[in-house]
């Protein structure tokens, strides 16, 4: 695959191959069909760690204890009036803690950018959705340092194009920038590359989604076979090469089953 862009048919084929491997690993990826539509998306849920801004009262302190702690810090710094703001900042910093977070990841196709797009949402185990600042704070420091000059252009919050719900999204505007050298190197070395797997191994860890190494070594590049418009996938089965789930039955084909048609609004 020499182009840094991805057509919709190849996107569907890559998704099909990824799902086959995920099924063999019990890795949790599934195909979700939108009701009343031929469109769908890849979906996975996983537990991870995140930085959440917990209220001190929720950590077992009463309101009176909270006030006493604030007063004590202010009193301690009473000799230096200029340090009062610093005391308050310390309290705010202590109220941010690492905790278990549930992530839900969706992979969609962007017709406007001709690339895959990663949508996700995150919540605490109690069901509270993380805000954008908490999500950004949860990004590993190694990635955050590289992206800090454009944090809100990298991770934004917008409406899911298929569900109409609020999701976070890794904006696809820079996908071409980092995929071009990867695909070029693979072409020069005559290596097979599955675009979705390669792309996901780069963007996934930014938001806590790890991709097992076997995806990169065992998921092949889709065959370059011309066809008509992409068709809904067949249902997953216990056969050695499971296909994707679809509400519509499909006729058996001698080659790999056709992947789904996935179109989205501009991302």
C-alpha positions in Angstrom: 0.0 0.0 0.0 1.9 3.0 -1.3 -0.7 5.8 -0.7 -1.0 7.5 2.7 -4.7 7.8 2.0 -7.2 5.1 2.4 -10.2 4.4 0.2 -13.4 3.1 1.8 -13.2 -0.3 0.3 -9.7 -0.9 1.6 -10.7 0.4 4.9 -13.5 -2.2 5.1 -11.1 -5.0 4.1 -8.6 -3.9 6.8 -11.3 -3.9 9.4 -12.4 -7.4 8.3 -8.8 -8.7 8.8 -8.4 -7.0 12.1 -11.6 -8.5 13.4 -10.6 -12.0 12.3 -7.4 -11.7 14.4 -9.2 -10.1 17.3 -11.7 -13.0 17.3 -8.8 -15.5 17.5 -7.3 -13.6 20.5 -10.7 -12.8 22.2 -9.4 -9.2 22.2 -12.8 -7.6 22.3 -13.2 -5.8 19.0 -16.6 -6.1 17.4 -18.6 -4.7 14.5 -21.5 -2.5 15.4 -24.1 -1.9 12.7 -26.2 1.3 12.9 -29.9 0.4 12.9 -31.7 1.3 9.7 -28.4 2.0 7.9 -25.6 0.1 6.1 -23.1 2.1 8.1 -21.2 0.8 11.1 -18.0 1.0 13.1 -15.4 -1.1 15.0 -16.0 -1.0 18.8 -14.0 -2.1 21.8 -14.2 -1.4 25.6 -11.3 -1.6 28.0 -10.2 -0.7 31.4 -7.2 1.6 31.9 -5.8 4.3 34.2 -6.6 8.0 34.0 -6.1 11.2 35.9 -9.4 12.2 37.5 -10.0 15.4 39.6 -11.6 14.0 42.7 -13.4 16.3 45.2 -11.8 15.9 48.6 -15.2 15.2 50.1 -15.5 12.2 47.9 -12.2 10.8 49.3 -13.7 10.4 52.8 -13.2 14.0 54.1 -16.2 15.9 55.5 -16.9 19.5 54.5 -15.7 20.6 57.9 -12.4 18.7 57.4 -12.0 20.2 54.0 -12.4 23.7 55.5 -10.0 23.0 58.3 -7.4 21.8 55.9 -7.7 24.9 53.7 -7.5 27.2 56.8 -4.5 25.4 58.1 -2.6 25.8 54.9 -3.6 29.5 54.7 -2.6 30.0 58.3 0.8 28.3 57.7 1.5 30.8 54.9 0.1 33.8 56.7 3.5 35.5 57.0 3.8 35.6 53.2 0.7 37.0 51.7 2.0 36.4 48.3 2.1 32.6 48.9 -1.6 32.3 49.5 -2.3 31.5 45.9 0.4 28.8 46.0 -1.4 27.1 48.9 -4.6 26.9 47.0 -2.8 25.5 44.0 -1.3 22.7 46.2 -4.8 21.7 47.3 -6.0 21.6 43.7 -3.0 19.5 42.7 -3.6 17.0 45.5 -7.2 16.6 44.4 -6.1 15.1 41.1 -5.5 11.4 41.4 -4.9 8.3 39.2 -7.8 5.9 39.1 -9.3 3.1 37.0 -11.1 4.4 33.9 -13.4 2.6 31.5 -12.7 3.5 27.8 -15.0 2.8 24.8 -13.2 3.1 21.5 -14.8 3.4 18.0 -13.1 3.3 14.7 -14.9 5.0 11.8 -14.0 6.0 8.3 -13.7 9.7 7.3 -14.7 10.3 3.7 -13.4 13.9 3.9 -9.9 13.0 5.1 -9.9 9.5 3.6 -8.5 8.0 6.8 -9.7 6.1 9.8 -10.7 8.2 12.8 -10.6 7.1 16.5 -13.6 8.2 18.6 -13.7 7.4 22.3 -15.2 8.2 25.6 -14.0 7.6 29.1 -15.8 7.4 32.5 -15.0 6.4 36.1 -16.3 3.1 37.4 -19.0 5.1 39.1 -20.2 6.2 35.7 -19.0 9.8 35.7 -17.8 10.9 32.3 -14.3 12.5 32.2 -14.1 16.0 30.9 -11.7 17.1 28.2 -9.1 18.4 30.7 -9.1 15.0 32.5 -8.7 13.1 29.3 -5.8 15.3 28.3 -4.2 14.9 31.7 -4.5 11.1 31.3 -2.3 11.2 28.1 1.1 9.6 28.9 3.7 12.3 29.4 5.8 11.0 26.5 3.0 11.8 24.1 1.7 14.9 25.9 5.1 16.5 25.6 5.1 16.1 21.8 1.5 17.3 21.4 1.4 20.1 24.0 1.8 22.9 21.4 -1.5 21.8 19.9 -3.4 19.8 22.6 -6.9 20.9 21.7 -6.4 20.3 18.0 -5.2 16.8 18.7 -7.9 15.6 21.1 -11.2 17.4 20.7 -14.8 16.7 21.8 -17.5 16.6 19.2 -20.7 14.7 18.1 -20.3 11.1 17.0 -21.3 11.1 13.3 -23.3 7.9 13.5 -24.7 8.0 17.1 -25.2 11.7 17.6 -23.6 11.5 21.1 -20.8 13.5 22.5 -17.4 11.7 22.1 -13.7 12.6 22.2 -11.9 12.2 18.9 -8.3 12.1 17.8 -8.5 14.6 15.0 -7.4 13.0 11.7 -5.8 16.2 10.2 -2.3 14.9 11.0 -2.8 11.3 10.0 -1.2 11.8 6.6 1.8 13.4 8.2 2.8 10.4 10.3 1.5 7.6 8.0 3.4 8.7 4.9 6.9 7.8 6.2 5.7 4.6 7.7 4.0 3.4 4.5 6.9 4.6 2.4 9.4 2.6 4.5 7.2 -0.5 4.3 7.1 -0.2 0.5 10.9 0.1 0.2 11.4 -2.9 2.4 8.7 -4.9 0.6 6.7 -5.4 3.8 3.0 -6.0 4.0 1.1 -3.3 5.9 -2.5 -3.3 7.1 -3.3 0.4 7.2 -5.7 0.1 10.2 -3.3 -1.9 12.3 -0.4 0.4 11.6 -2.4 3.5 12.2 -3.9 2.2 15.4 -0.6 1.2 16.8 0.5 4.8 16.5 -2.6 6.7 17.7 -4.0 4.1 20.2 -1.4 4.4 22.9 -1.9 8.1 23.0 -5.3 7.5 24.6 -4.6 4.3 26.5 -5.4 1.8 23.8 -2.6 -0.8 23.4 -2.3 -2.9 20.3 -0.8 -6.4 20.8 2.3 -7.0 18.7 0.7 -10.0 16.9 -1.6 -7.6 15.1 1.4 -6.1 13.4 3.0 -9.4 12.6 0.0 -11.6 11.7 -2.7 -9.3 10.2 -2.0 -9.1 6.5 -2.5 -6.4 4.0 -5.9 -6.7 2.3 -5.9 -8.1 -1.3 -6.1 -5.6 -4.1 -9.2 -7.0 -5.8 -11.5 -4.7 -7.7 -15.2 -5.0 -6.8 -18.4 -3.0 -6.7 -19.6 -1.0 -3.7 -18.6 -2.6 -0.3 -21.3 -4.9 1.2 -22.4 -5.5 4.7 -20.3 -8.2 6.4 -21.4 -11.8 7.1 -22.0 -13.0 10.6 -19.1 -14.1 12.9 -19.0 -17.9 13.3 -16.7 -20.5 14.9 -15.1 -21.3 11.6 -11.3 -20.8 11.3 -11.8 -17.6 9.4 -14.7 -15.8 11.0 -16.3 -12.9 9.1 -18.0 -9.8 10.4 -21.6 -9.5 11.8 -24.4 -8.3 9.6 -28.2 -8.3 9.8 -28.3 -9.3 6.1 -27.3 -12.9 4.9 -24.7 -13.0 2.2 -23.9 -15.6 -0.5 -20.7 -17.6 -0.1 -17.8 -16.3 -2.1 -14.6 -18.0 -3.1 -12.5 -15.1 -1.9 -12.6 -13.2 1.4 -16.1 -11.8 2.3 -16.9 -8.2 1.4 -16.4 -5.8 4.3 -19.1 -3.3 5.3 -19.8 0.1 3.8 -18.7 2.7 6.2 -19.3 6.3 5.5 -19.3 9.2 8.0 -20.0 12.8 7.9 -16.9 15.0 7.8 -14.9 14.6 10.9 
